Amino acid sequence: MPWKPIVGLSFDAKSFDTYAKSLSWTTWRPSFIVLHNTAIPTLGQRPQGFTRKHIDNLVGYYRDTQKWTAGPHLFIDDRQIWVFTPLTVTGRHSPSWNALALGIEMLGDYETDDFDGGRGLAVRRNAVAAMASLCGALGLDPDTMRLHKEDSATTHDCPGKNVSKAKVIAEIKATMSAHYAAEHYHAEEA
């Protein structure tokens, strides 16, 4: 099967929300989201986050080294949300769930990197915003979000011990609630 070309666009949280709402999932519709961390590179190894060159290098890694037909759907750092594999097609990120789920990679090694402060917190906020947008656009229940390590075919603790699934899900729900309440309020004003 041939390589699925990447999107290669980066967004802030607000523009990603607009982008996600503009998509049509007609050939494939994911059932849930799987959250990952890159582990390598760590936050310290990418002090400026991901650049276009890093994203292009990931194409070579997944396509040429791994011999995969796609990679994860999103790469998220403390500054932006990169769309890698198109969100409307299957990606490669979790052995048991590629055909069922969107894969989101967060920059950092959350076995050791802080997820509650500094750059790790900024990554978490961008990831939560992206997942809230995707749940809203697709009508997904945030409670269905899974951590990569929950895949029985996975052998490592991804996204790391510092990531609390319950906390992330609660933040997705709060973000969705605030976002949709604000949209509803603005629609009534019009």
N, C-alpha and C positions, 0 to 999 in steps of 0.2 A: 504494500500500500504506500502511496507517495506521501511525502511530507506535507502537512497542512501549513500553509504560509501563516506567519504571525501577523497580528494587527500592528504592534509596535507603536502604540500611542500611549502617552501618559496624561493623567488627569489629576486635578485636586478632587477632594471629596464631592463638592457641589457639581462640578462638571461631569464627574463619573456618574452621578445619580441621573443627570440628564441623558448621558450616553446609554446607560442601562435601560432606561425607560424607552429609548428610541429603537431598541432591538426587537426582532420578532423571532421567537423560537418555534419555527415551523417544522424543521427536520429532526431536531433533537431538543428535548426539554429535560433539564436536570431535575432530580428529585430532592437533592440536598447539597450542602457545601462541605468540603473537607478542608480543614485548616492545617497548614504545614509551616515549618520554618526552614530557612535555607541551611542552617547549621554552619556550612561553609559556603559563602562568606559570612563572617560575623559582622556585627555593627562596626567594630573597630577596623575591619578590613575594607569597609566601604564608607569612609567618613563623610562622603558627599552623597550617599545613597547610590541608587542605580543610575547609570548614564545610558544613553543610546548604545554606546560601544559595549557596555556590559550585556545589554539585552541581545545585541547581535551575536556576542560571544556565546550566550546561552543557546542560540539557535544551533551553532556548531556543536555544542556539547550534546544537546538532546538528539539532533538529527544525525550527526556524523559519528560521535563517540558512543552514545547509547543505542543508536540505530532505531530510535523511536519515530513514530509518525507525527507526533505532536508533543507538547510539553504541558505544564500547568496553564491555567487560564489567566491568572493574575500574579504579578510580582509587586509586592507592596513594601515601600520603605517609609522613612519618617517624613518624607516630603511629597510623595506622589504614589499614584496607583497606575502601574503599567499593565496594559492589556496585552497579553502574549498570545496564546491560542485563542481564536475567536470564541466568544462566550456562547455562541449558538451551535457549536459542534463539540463532540467529545474531545477531551484532552488526555494526557498521560500524567499521572501523579500518584495514584494509589492502586496497587495491584487488583484489589477486589472491586473497586468502585469507579474505575475510569468511565464505564458506560453509563453510570448513574449520577455522577456528581461533578460539580465545578471544583477545581483545585486551586487553592489560594496559597501562595508562598509568601511568607513574611521574612524580610531581611533580618537575620540575626540567629544566634544560637541561644535559645531560651532554656537550655539546660544550665547555662551560666550567665547570659546577658539578662539584665534587669528588664522585666516586662511591665513594671509598675512605676517607673520613673525614667527621666531622661529620654534618650532617643527611642528606647524600647516602648515607652508609653506612647510616643508619637506614632510609632509603627502600629501599635495596638489600636489607637484611635482611627487611623486610616483604614485598618483592616475591618474594624467594627462598622465604620461608615460604608465601606464597600459591600460588606455582607448585608447590612440593612437595606441598601439600595437594591441588591440582587433579590433579597427576600421579598421586598415590596414589588419589584418588577415582575417576579415570577410567581408570587403568591405562596412562597415557601414559609413554613413555620420555622422560626429560629431554633426551636427545640430539636429540630432534625439535624442541625449542624454536628459534624463529627470531627474529632481530632484524628490525624493520620495514624497515630499509634493504636487506635481502636480497630483498624483493619487487621484481621487475624493473619493476613499474609505479610504483615510488616514486622520487622525485627528490631526496630529502634524506637526510642522514646521521642517521637516527633509530634508536636512542636516543642517539646521540652517540659521539664517539671515546673517551670515558672509560669506556664500558661494554665490558668484555671478555666476549664470549659464552662462551668456554671457562671463565672463572672463575665466571660465573653458573651454568652447567650443573654444574660441580663442586660448587658450594655447594648446589644443589638436590639432587643425589645424596647429599651428606653429610647434609643435613637429613632427607631421606627415610630414610636408613639409621639415623640416630639415633632418629628418631621411631618407625619400625616396630620397631626393636629394643626400645625402651622399652615399646611396646604389647605386644609378645610377652612381655617379661619380666613385666609386670603381669598378663597373662592367665594365665601359669603360676603366679603367686602365689595366684590366686583359688581 
